Amino acid sequence: MLEDESISMKDKEKVDCIICGDYVLPIDAGMTVIANGAVAVDRGKIVDVAGYDEIISRYASDNIVGGSGRVVIPGLINTHTHAAMVYFRGLADDLPLKEWLEKHIWPAEAKWLSPEFVSDAVELACLEMLKAGITTFNDMYFFEEAAAVSARRMGVRAVLGSGVIDFPTVSAKTVDEYFEKAERFVVDWKGDDLITPCIAPHSAYTCGPDTLKKAKKLAEKYDLLLHIHLSETEWEVGEMKARYGRKPVEHLEEIGFLDKNVLAVHCVWVEDNEIDLLAKRGVGVSHCMESNLKLAAGFAPVVAMLMSGIKVTYGTDGAASNNDLNILSEMSTTAKVHKALTSNPTVLDAKTALLMATRWGAGVLGLERTTGSIEKGKAADLVVLNLMKPHLSPVYDIYSHIVYSMRASDVETVMVGGKTVIDNGQLLDGSESEIMDKAKRWAERIKKG
């Protein structure tokens, strides 16, 4: 991929960067594959995407990224996590969700959560996600103002929701205090180019109807995403029936909560009529395959949801229940498991699997005009993957390779908003060793109790 010197430089438009590869996957409406392709980037935006020869005939740059043996894709999107929980990774494993949460995680949070904890932990989470090709993540946790500062410093795009719950935590003592903090966070960060606030009521079983209605009203006031756990366990469904005489989705419909600005996380225990309700209201779903597997929560009816027209995307959940933040892994596991569950190897094909991790992920977060695909005018959130690996040779179908064979360690370059944050697999702006050292020091404190 060397520029033809016969083409006059003066006739070309100067751009900040040209990213090229054997393949460029725009994840556009036609799920195009551009062989020997390139992307022109300037001032943080995608200027053009086409074949390499066409791009270099129009544009010139001193910064050429990628090349032979590479594939360029949009940044991956993690639509549900609790980023700061990376510091609880492996703290309590091989337990049922209710016991894991109530006897281990909540007590650990009560003891250790603070702005300093969240700030340091989110740095580690962002480092892990960026090195795995994730350029955008959607978070629900506490002390999100600290998370926002760390995410911005790390150069990652983030949708952050201050958690709202009906009982006291280290973050707030009353429901009103949760909402005061949530609204203050929204006011402070709305309009930022990387950080987008959202409203994050934990669930229908930890938030009463009044709290959920208030959360919806606040989201509507600022035109924000509503991010909520929904129907994760069989216990949750039974609890909601006992309290309200309705299943969780039915309950949210009854109180007027469901609409196109809602992202429902998990949706493991949903029945056909609930799937119909979610589809009717335009609700997006974040499917946390590996977390659900590890906690034995069950199998979400993903294929049925997709067939109903619901945009299903991938979340990692927190690293305390996964135990990593890796969307490439989620894609592969999800596609394979749902083929087995339906006894149909054609469902959740590779193109659909990658679509769920990119353009649909942006869509359910309300960021479809900003990111999720390689198209003119969108932010240059791009990932270059190295195909020159034994487990990636030979190549017949590039989509298949990414979904079924690619690993996080194959991520070579990551760009967010036109800024390169990962180069040759390493963090450019910041010290990986310092981030790891902080994690080690926190772990020593947590172990000592």
N, C-alpha and C positions, 0 to 999 in steps of 0.2 A: 504494500500500500504506500507507494512513493509518489509524490506529486509530480505530475508532468511539468517539467520546467519550461516547456514551450508555451504554457498558458500564462499570459501576462498577469503579474501580481496586481498591477494597478486597476485591472478590470474586476477584481474580486472585492467582496465585502469583508472587512477585517472583523473577526469574532474572537472571543476570549478563549474558546476551546473547541476542538473537534474530537469527538469520541467515535472510534471505529472498531469494527469487528467482523469476523466471518459471518456473523448473523446479528441483525438488530431486530428485536421484537417490540414493536410499538404498543402492542395490546390495544389496537384500535378496533373499530367496529367490525372490521373484516378479519381480525386476528392475523394480520399480515406477517409474513416472514421476509425480511429484506436480506438477501444473501449479499455478502461483501458490502455491508451498509455503513452509514455514518450519521452522526447527529451533530449539528452545529449549535453551539451554546454561546449566548452573549448576555451579559448583565443579569445573570441568574436564570434566564429563560431559554427555552428551546426555540431556536430560530428556524430550524429546518431539520427534516429527517428524510433520507433518501439513500440511493446507492452511493458508495464511496466516490466513484468517478464524478457523479453529478454534484455531490457536495463540494469536492475540491475544485470543481470548475467554477463554483460560485463564491466560495469562501476561502479565506486564508487565516491561519492562526499560528502563533509561535508555540502553542501547547497542543500537541497531538497525543491523545490517550488511547490505550487499547492496541489493537492491531490484529495480526494473524493469530489464530487459535483462541479467539475471544468471542464472547457473546454479550451483547448489551441489552439490558432489560430495564423497565421502570423499577424504582425502589420498591421493595416489598413493604407491606403494611400489616402491622399487628393490631387488630381491632379490639383486643382486650387484654390488659395485664394490670398487675399491681407491681409496678417497677421496683419500688423500694424493698419488696419482699425477697429480692436476691440475697439479702443478708440473712434470710431464714432458710436458704436453700439447704435441704437435707436435714433440717432441724428435727422434723418429725415425719417420718415416712412409714409406709405400709400400714396406714390406719384409715378407718372409715371417715368420710368427710366431716360429719358432725363432731366426732371425737377429736379429729385432727384440729378442727377449728376452735372448738370450745375449750378443750383441755390443754392445747399446746400453742396455737397461733395467737389467739386473743390474749392469753396471759403474757406471751412474749412481747406482743405489741404494747400492752399496758406498761410493761417494764422499760422497754427500750425506745419506743417511738418518740422522736423529737425532730425539730427542723434540721439539726445537725445530722442525725441518723439518715433522714430521708435524702438530704443533699448528697451525702457521701454514697449512699446505696444507689441512688439514681444515676450517678456517674458510672458505676460499675454496670448497671443495667443497660445504659446507653452504649457503653463500649461493647458489650456483648452483642447487642442488637445491630449496631453499625457494622461490626465485623461479620455479621451473618446476613448483610444486605438489606436490613430493615431501615428504611429512611423515615418512616412515620409510625408512631405508636399511640394507642388510646389507653389512657390510664384512669383508674379509679382508686383513690387512696386518701390519706390524710397529709396535712402540711404540704399541699400541692404548690404553694408559693415557693417553697424550697426546691421542689421537683422542677418547677418551671425554670428557675435560675440555672440549675444543673443541666437540664436538657438543652437550654439555649446555649450554654457554654460549650456543650459537647457538639453542637451544630446539628441536632436532630430535630425533625418536625414532630410536634406532639399535640394531641388533644387531651387535655387534663381536666379531670373532674374531682372537685373536693367531695369526699364521701359524706353522705347524709344518712343518719341512722337514728332510730328512736331511743336509744339508750346512751348513757354517758361513756365517753372514751377519753384518752389523753388529749384528743383534739378539741373536744367540746363537751359541755356538761348538759346542755339542753338542745332541743330541736331548733329553737330560735337561734342559738349560738352557731349551730352548723350552717344554717341558712345565711346568717350575717357574714360568716367567713366565706361561704361560697360566693355570695354576691360581691363581696369586697375583692375576691380573686378575679371574678369576671370583669369588674370595672378596671382593675389594675392591668389586665392582660389582653382584653378584647382589642383586636386590631393589630396585634403583634404579627410579624411576618412568619414566625415559626411556631409560636405557641397559640393554640386555640382553646379557650375555656369551654367546659361543658358542665352539665348538672348531673350528679351521680348519686341518686338514691340507691342504697345498697340492694334492696330486694323488696318484694311485696310482703314477705314474712317478717322483715326487720323494720319495715316502715308501714305505719298504718295509713288508711285511706286519706286522712287529712294531710299527712306528710307528703304523700305521693301527689296529691292535688296541688299542694304548695310548690313542690318541685317542678311540676309541669307549668304552673303559672310563671315561675321564675325563668324557666327555659324559654317560654313564649315571649316574655318581656324583652329578652336579649337575642331572640332567634338563635337558640343554641340546641345542640344535641342533648338528648336525655339518654343516659347510659345506665342500664340496670341489669342485675342478675335475674334470670327468670327460669323457673322449672328445671333447676339443676338436678334435684334429687327426688326420689319417690317420697321421702319423708316430707319434703317441702309441699308436694301436692296434697298429701294427707293432712298436713297442718292447715293449709289454706281452706280445704274443704271443711275441716272441723270448725274453723273460725268464721268463715263467711258462706259456707255452703256452695262454694264455687272453686273451680280449678284456677290456677294462677292467671292464665291468659284471659279467662272469662272474667275474673275479678278486675283486671286492669281495663278491660273493655267496659265493664259496668260502671267504673268510676271516671270514664272518659280520658284515660291516660294514653291509649295507643294512637299513634299517628306516624307519619313518615319521618319525623325527627327522633324517633325512638330506636335505639340499638339494644336489642334483647340478647343477653349473653347466656349461652349454654343451650336452652330449649331442648333438653334431653327428654323430659317427660311431657311431651305435648301430643295431643291426640288430633285426629283429622279435623274436627270442628275448630280447634285452636289454631291449627295451621291455616285454615281458611280465614280466620279472623286476622292473623298476622299478615297474610297476603293482602286481604282487603284493605287494611289500614296502611300498607306500605312500610311495615316495620322491617328493619334490617336485622340480621342474626349474626352473632359472632360465635362460631363453633370452636370449642376448645378440646379437640380430639384427645390429645395426649394427657391432659389434666383429667379429663373424664375417664379415660382408661385407667390411669394410675389410682384414682380415688374410687374406682368401680362404681361411678355414678350411673353408668348405663350408656346406651348408644342413641344419640340424637337421630331422628328420622330425616337426615340431611337430603337424601334423594327425593323424598316426598316434598320437602320444603322447596327444593330447587324446581321440581315439576310444577309446583303451585305458583311459581314466579317470584318467590322470596329470594332476595340477594343474600346468600350465605357467604360469610367471609371467615377468616381464621384469626383466632386469638390464642396466645400461648397460656393465658392465665398467669398467675404469679409463679416465680421460680421455686417457691416453697411447695408447689403442688404439681410441677411439670417434669423435670426440674430445670429446664433450660428455656431460653427465649429464642427459638429457632423456627422461623416460618417455613423454611425449606423442608425441615423435618415434618412439620405439621401437614404440609401439602402431600408428601409421600405417604405418610401414615393414613391420612384421611381418605385419599383416593383408594388405597388398597383395602382398608377396613370396610368401606361402604360397598365396594365390589363384592367382598365376601358376604356381607350381611344380606345383600339383595340377590346373591347367586347370579350376578350379572356383570361380567368383566367389562362391559361397554359403558357403564354409568360412571359419572365423574371422570371423564376423559382428561387427558393431560392439558388440553387447552382450557377447559373449564376450570381445572384446578389452579392454573396460573392466573386466570382471570379473577378468581376469588381472592387471590393474594395481592392483587394490584388494583385494577380499575374499579372492581366492585368494593374493595376495601376503602378506597377513597370515597366512593359514592355513599356508603352507609355512614361515613363520618362527616358528610357534607363538604368534602374537599374535592369533589369531582372536577371542578374548574381549575384546581390548583395542581393536582398531582394524580398519580395512578396510571398514567399512560405517557408514551413519548409522542407528543403532538405539539404543533406550533403554538406558542403562547403560554404553555404550561411551565411550571417551575422545573428546572433541570434537576430532578431527583432521579439519579441514574446509578445503575450498578453494572460493573464490568466483571464477568465471570471467566475464569481461566479454564479452557477446555483441554489444555495440554496435560492431562492426567490419565493414568492407566484406567481408572474406573469410568472415564468419560470417552474412551476410544473403542471402536470408531463411532462416528456420528451418522445416524440415518434420519432421525426425527429429533430436532432440537427441543421441541416442547417436551417430548418424552424424556429426554436426557435431563432437563432441568427438574422435572417433577419426580422422576424415579431414581435418578443417579447422583444428582448434585448434592454437595455438602457445603456447610458454612465455610469450611476451609478453602473452598474454591473461589470465594469472593476476593477479588483483587483490588478493585477501585470502587469507592462509593462517593457519590456527589449529592449534596443536598442544597437546593436552591443555587446551583451553579458553583458551589464551593466544594472542593475536594476535601473530604474529611478522613477517608481511608485511602491510603496509597500503598500498593504492594502488600496489602493485608495488614498494614500498621496504621495506628492513629497518628494523624499529622500534627494536630494542634493540641498538645497535652501529653502527659506522661502516663503510659500504660502501667509502668511499674509503681508509680505513686498511687494510682487507683487501686491496684492489687494490694499494695501495702496497707492502705486504709481498710480494705476488706478483711485482711488478716488481723489487724488490731481490733476491729469490731468483733470478729469471731472469738478472739481470745477473751474479750470482756463478756460476751454472751455465754461462753462455756463456763466461765467462773460464776455466772449468775449474779 
